[in-house]
C-alpha cells in the first residue's frame, strides 16, 4: 500500500495546469486576440507593431549620430510613452511571464550561422515593412480586418516571399556548412526553475499595479496609456500560450503542408472583419486610421521582401517579440536589425518621395508614391460587396490550405 499523500486540491491543480502550463489551441488564441484588438478599437486605438519597432530604430540612429543625415526628427516621447513602443515592450513582458508560468522559459543560443540569417532576415523585414506601411500586423492583419485591399495585396506578397525564402533557405542548408554547429546549451539552475511561476505571478501583479497607477494619474497621456499596458501584456501572454504566429500561418503550408496555424489566423480575420465593421458603422473608430497608404505597389512589394525576411529571421514582428520573451537570442538579433534597418529604410523612402504623404491630394484618403489608402466599402459602394469580397478571399485561402493539407502540392521542402 502506498504511503504517498494525495495531492491537495487536485481539481484546482488540474485547472491551473490547463491554463498556465498546457499549450492552448491556436483557435482559442485567435479568438482571444481578436477580443483584445476589438476592445482596443472601442477606445479609439488599434494594435500596431512596426511603429514601435521603427521608433526603437529611430532612437538607435539618434544615439549613433545618423538621425540628422537621415532626417529623423528628435524623439518627443520615451520608450514607455510612445504608444506602439510601450505595447511592444508589454507584449514581450506578457510572453516572458507566460513562459515563466508554464516553465517554458529557456535562454537559447543558436548556431553562428543563425545570427547571420537573423541579421539578414531582420533587415529585409525592416525594408519590407517600410514599403508596406507595416509588418504582418499593420500591413496585413489590420488592413484585412479594416476591410482594406492593402492587406490582401501584402498577403499575396507574403506568400510569394515565403515561398522564395524557403527555397533560398533550403539551398543554404544544402550548401553552407560554416556556423551550423550548435553551441552548448545554457543550463538554468533547478532552484531558479522552481520559482519561475512565482516570478511570473509577481510580474502580473506588477503590471496590474502599473496600469492602475497610470489610470489614476492626473497626466492625461499616462492615463491614456494604461489600457495599452494591459492590452500589450495580454496579447503577449495569449500569443505565447497559443503559439499564435502570422509567419507560421504563411510559411507552414509551404514547409510541411500543416495548416492549423493558417486556419487559426483565418478564423481571427473572419471574426475581426464583421466586428470592426460594426464599430466603423457606429463611428466608434475611423476605419482609415489603421489603413496604410500603400495599396497596391507598396503592399505587394513590401510583402514580398518581408516574406523572404521572416523566413530567415525565424518569425514575423509580433512572433519575434513573443519568442524574444521566451528566451530566443536569434530573435533578439533579428529584432535589432528589424528596428535599425526599418528606421533607415523608412527615412530613405521618405527622402525619395516613395512613402511621403502627398499633401496636394484633396481626396479623403492619403496617397504616396507607392499607393494610397483603400477602403473596400468606399471602393465598391457599400458594406455588402465589401464583406462578400473579404469573406470570399478568406474562404479561398481556407480551401487552398485544406486542399494542400491532403495533397502537399504546395510544399517546397
C-alpha positions in Angstrom: 0.0 0.0 0.0 1.4 3.4 -1.0 2.3 5.9 1.8 2.2 8.9 -0.6 -0.2 11.6 0.4 -2.8 12.6 -2.2 -2.2 16.0 -3.8 -4.2 18.8 -2.2 -6.8 20.5 -4.3 -6.4 18.2 -7.4 -9.2 19.9 -9.3 -7.6 23.3 -8.9 -4.2 22.0 -9.8 -5.6 20.5 -13.0 -7.3 23.7 -14.0 -4.2 25.8 -13.3 -2.2 23.3 -15.3 -4.6 23.7 -18.3 -4.4 27.5 -18.1 -0.8 28.1 -17.4 1.2 25.0 -18.5 -0.7 23.1 -21.2 -0.5 24.6 -24.7 -3.6 26.4 -25.8 -5.3 25.7 -29.1 -4.3 28.3 -31.7 -8.0 28.7 -32.4 -8.6 29.8 -28.8 -5.6 32.2 -29.2 -7.1 33.6 -32.3 -10.5 34.3 -30.6 -8.8 35.9 -27.6 -6.5 38.0 -29.8 -9.5 39.4 -31.7 -11.3 40.2 -28.5 -8.3 42.2 -27.2 -7.9 44.0 -30.5 -11.6 44.9 -30.7 -11.5 46.1 -27.1 -8.7 48.4 -28.1 -10.7 49.7 -31.1 -13.6 50.6 -28.8 -11.3 53.1 -27.1 -10.2 54.6 -30.5 -6.9 52.7 -30.5 -5.6 49.9 -32.7 -2.9 47.3 -32.4 0.4 48.0 -34.2 3.9 46.7 -34.0 6.2 48.3 -36.7 5.6 51.8 -35.5 7.1 50.9 -32.1 9.9 48.9 -33.7 10.8 51.8 -36.0 10.7 54.2 -33.0 13.4 51.9 -31.4 15.4 52.2 -34.6 15.0 55.9 -34.7 16.3 56.2 -31.1 19.3 53.9 -32.1 20.1 56.1 -35.1 19.9 59.2 -32.9 22.3 57.6 -30.5 24.9 56.8 -33.2 24.6 60.1 -34.9 22.8 59.1 -38.1 19.5 60.8 -37.4 20.4 64.3 -38.8 21.7 62.7 -42.0 18.6 60.6 -42.4 16.2 63.4 -41.5 14.9 61.6 -38.4 13.2 64.1 -36.0 14.2 64.3 -32.4 12.0 62.0 -30.3 9.4 63.8 -28.2 8.3 60.6 -26.4 10.1 57.9 -24.4 10.2 54.2 -24.9 7.4 53.9 -22.3 5.2 56.7 -23.5 5.3 56.1 -27.3 2.1 54.1 -27.8 3.4 51.3 -30.0 6.8 51.0 -28.3 5.0 50.6 -25.0 2.7 47.9 -26.5 5.7 46.0 -27.9 7.5 46.1 -24.6 4.5 44.8 -22.8 4.0 42.1 -25.4 7.5 40.8 -24.7 6.7 41.0 -21.0 3.5 39.1 -21.4 5.2 36.4 -23.3 8.0 36.3 -20.8 5.5 35.9 -18.0 3.6 33.1 -19.8 6.9 31.3 -20.5 7.9 31.5 -16.8 4.5 30.3 -15.5 4.5 27.4 -18.0 8.1 26.5 -17.2 9.0 27.1 -20.9 11.4 30.0 -20.5 14.7 28.7 -21.7 17.6 31.0 -22.8 18.5 29.7 -26.2 21.7 30.3 -28.3 21.5 29.2 -32.0 24.5 28.2 -34.2 26.6 31.1 -35.5 25.1 31.0 -39.0 21.6 31.6 -37.5 22.8 35.0 -36.3 23.7 35.9 -39.8 20.3 34.8 -41.0 18.7 36.8 -38.1 20.6 40.0 -39.2 19.7 39.5 -42.9 16.1 38.5 -42.2 15.5 41.3 -39.8 16.9 43.8 -42.3 14.7 42.6 -45.1 11.7 42.7 -42.7 12.6 46.4 -42.0 12.7 47.2 -45.7 9.5 45.4 -46.4 7.5 46.9 -43.6 8.7 50.4 -44.6 7.3 49.8 -48.1 4.1 48.1 -47.0 3.3 50.6 -44.2 3.5 47.9 -41.6 4.5 44.3 -40.8 2.3 41.3 -40.7 0.2 43.2 -38.1 0.0 46.7 -39.5 0.4 45.9 -43.2 -1.6 42.6 -43.4 -3.8 41.7 -40.4 -5.1 45.2 -39.5 -5.9 46.2 -43.1 -7.7 43.0 -43.8 -9.8 43.4 -40.6 -10.4 47.0 -41.6 -11.7 45.8 -45.0 -8.8 47.3 -47.0 -7.4 45.5 -50.1 -3.9 46.7 -49.0 -3.9 43.8 -46.5 -4.7 41.3 -49.3 -2.1 42.8 -51.6 0.5 42.3 -48.8 -0.9 38.8 -48.3 0.0 37.9 -51.9 3.5 39.4 -51.4 4.0 37.5 -48.2 3.0 34.2 -49.8 5.4 34.7 -52.7 8.2 35.9 -50.4 7.8 33.0 -48.0 8.0 30.6 -51.0 11.1 32.2 -52.3 12.6 32.4 -48.8 12.1 28.7 -48.2 13.7 27.8 -51.5 16.7 30.0 -50.6 16.9 28.6 -47.1 16.8 25.1 -48.5 19.7 25.9 -50.8 21.7 27.3 -47.8 21.0 24.1 -45.8 22.4 22.0 -48.7 25.4 24.3 -49.4 26.7 26.1 -46.4 28.4 24.2 -43.6 30.1 27.0 -41.7 28.5 28.0 -38.4 26.0 25.2 -38.2 27.3 23.6 -35.0 25.1 24.5 -32.1 26.8 26.0 -29.0 26.5 24.4 -25.6 23.1 24.7 -24.0 22.6 27.3 -21.3 21.8 25.4 -18.1 19.3 27.1 -15.8 19.7 26.1 -12.1 16.9 23.8 -10.9 16.2 26.1 -7.9 15.6 29.0 -10.2 13.3 27.0 -12.4 11.2 26.1 -9.4 10.4 29.7 -8.7 9.6 30.6 -12.3 5.8 30.6 -11.6 6.3 32.9 -8.6 8.4 35.3 -10.6 5.7 35.2 -13.3 2.9 35.9 -10.8 4.9 38.8 -9.4 5.2 40.3 -12.9 1.4 40.0 -13.3 0.8 41.8 -10.0 3.3 44.5 -11.1 1.7 45.1 -14.4 -1.7 45.4 -12.9 -0.4 47.9 -10.3 1.4 49.8 -13.1 -1.7 50.1 -15.2 -3.9 51.1 -12.2 -1.3 53.8 -11.2 -1.3 55.3 -14.7 -5.1 55.0 -15.0 -5.4 57.2 -11.8 -2.7 59.6 -12.9 -3.6 63.3 -13.5 -1.3 63.2 -16.5 -3.7 62.6 -19.4 -1.0 60.9 -21.6 -0.2 58.4 -18.9 -3.9 57.8 -18.2 -4.5 57.1 -21.9 -1.6 54.6 -21.9 -3.0 52.5 -19.0 -5.1 50.3 -21.3 -2.1 49.8 -23.6 -0.2 48.3 -20.7 -2.9 45.7 -20.1 -3.6 45.1 -23.8 0.0 44.6 -24.8 0.7 42.3 -21.9 -2.5 40.3 -22.7 -1.5 40.0 -26.3 1.9 38.7 -25.5 0.5 36.2 -22.9 -2.1 34.9 -25.4 0.2 34.6 -28.3 2.8 32.6 -26.3 0.3 30.3 -24.7 -1.3 29.5 -28.1 1.9 29.8 -30.1 0.0 32.1 -32.4 2.2 33.4 -35.2 1.4 35.1 -38.5 4.7 34.0 -40.0 3.8 30.3 -39.4 0.4 30.9 -41.0 2.1 32.0 -44.2 5.1 29.7 -44.1 3.8 26.3 -42.8 1.7 25.2 -45.8 4.9 25.6 -47.9 7.1 23.7 -45.4 5.0 20.8 -44.0 1.6 21.3 -45.5 0.3 21.7 -41.9 -2.5 24.3 -41.9 -3.7 24.6 -38.3 -2.0 28.0 -37.7 -3.2 29.3 -41.0 -6.8 28.3 -40.3 -6.5 30.0 -36.8 -5.5 33.2 -38.5 -8.3 32.9 -41.0 -10.7 32.4 -38.0 -9.3 35.6 -36.4 -9.9 37.6 -39.5 -13.4 36.1 -40.0 -14.3 37.3 -36.5 -12.5 40.6 -36.8 -13.9 41.8 -40.1 -17.6 42.0 -39.1 -16.8 43.2 -35.5 -14.7 46.0 -36.9 -17.4 46.8 -39.5 -19.9 47.3 -36.7 -17.5 49.7 -34.9 -16.9 51.7 -38.2 -20.6 52.0 -38.9 -21.2 53.2 -35.3 -18.4 55.7 -35.8 -16.6 54.4 -32.7 -13.3 54.5 -34.7 -12.2 55.7 -38.1 -11.5 52.8 -40.4 -8.8 54.8 -42.2 -6.7 55.1 -39.0 -5.1 51.7 -39.5 -5.0 51.6 -43.3 -1.6 52.3 -44.8 -1.3 54.5 -48.0 0.4 51.7 -49.8 -2.2 49.9 -52.0 -1.2 48.2 -54.1 2.5 48.6 -55.1 3.9 49.2 -51.7 1.8 46.5 -50.1 2.7 43.9 -52.7 6.5 44.7 -52.9 6.8 45.2 -49.2 5.1 41.9 -48.5 7.4 40.1 -50.9 10.5 41.4 -49.2 9.1 41.0 -45.7 8.1 37.4 -46.6 11.6 36.4 -47.5 13.0 38.2 -44.4 10.7 36.5 -41.9 11.7 33.0 -43.2 15.4 33.7 -42.4 14.6 35.6 -39.2 12.5 32.8 -37.9 9.4 34.9 -37.2 7.4 38.0 -38.1 7.2 41.1 -36.0 4.7 40.0 -33.3 6.0 36.4 -33.5 9.6 37.6 -32.9 8.5 39.7 -29.9 6.8 36.8 -28.1 9.6 34.4 -28.9 12.1 37.0 -27.5 10.2 36.8 -24.3 10.7 33.0 -24.4 14.4 33.4 -24.4 15.5 33.0 -28.1 18.7 35.0 -28.7 18.3 34.8 -32.5 15.0 36.7 -32.4 16.7 39.5 -30.3 19.3 39.9 -33.1 16.6 39.8 -35.7 14.6 42.5 -33.9 17.7 44.7 -33.5 18.2 44.7 -37.3 14.5 45.0 -38.0 14.4 48.2 -35.9 17.6 49.7 -37.2 17.2 49.0 -40.9 13.5 49.7 -40.7 14.3 53.2 -39.4 16.9 53.8 -42.1 14.6 52.4 -44.9 11.6 54.5 -43.7 13.7 57.6 -43.7 15.3 56.9 -47.1 12.0 56.1 -48.7 10.5 59.3 -47.5 13.6 61.2 -48.8 13.0 59.6 -52.2 9.3 60.5 -52.1 8.1 56.9 -52.2 6.2 56.9 -48.9 5.8 60.6 -48.3 2.1 61.6 -48.0 1.0 63.7 -51.0 -0.1 67.0 -49.4 -1.7 68.2 -52.6 -4.2 65.3 -52.7 -7.7 66.6 -51.9 -9.3 63.2 -51.6 -10.5 61.8 -48.2 -7.8 59.1 -48.4 -4.0 59.6 -48.2 -1.7 59.0 -51.2 2.0 58.2 -51.5 4.4 57.2 -54.3 3.7 53.5 -53.7 0.0 53.6 -53.4 -3.0 55.0 -51.5 -5.3 54.3 -48.7 -8.0 51.9 -49.9 -11.2 51.0 -48.1 -13.4 48.4 -49.8 -16.8 49.8 -48.7 -15.9 53.1 -50.4 -14.5 51.4 -53.4 -17.3 49.0 -54.1 -20.3 51.1 -53.0 -21.1 49.7 -49.6 -20.6 47.0 -46.9 -22.5 44.2 -48.7 -19.9 43.8 -51.5 -17.0 44.6 -49.2 -18.0 41.8 -46.7 -18.6 39.4 -49.6 -15.1 40.1 -51.0 -13.5 39.8 -47.6 -15.1 36.5 -46.7 -14.7 35.2 -50.3 -11.0 35.7 -50.1 -10.9 34.0 -46.6 -12.8 31.1 -48.0 -10.5 30.8 -50.9 -7.4 30.8 -48.6 -9.1 28.2 -46.4 -9.9 26.0 -49.4 -6.4 26.1 -50.7 -4.8 25.4 -47.3 -7.3 22.5 -46.7 -6.5 21.0 -50.2 -2.8 21.3 -49.6 -3.1 19.5 -46.2 -4.2 16.4 -48.1 -2.2 16.7 -51.3 1.0 18.5 -50.2 1.2 20.0 -53.6 2.5 23.4 -52.4 5.3 22.2 -50.2 8.8 23.2 -51.2 10.9 21.3 -48.6 
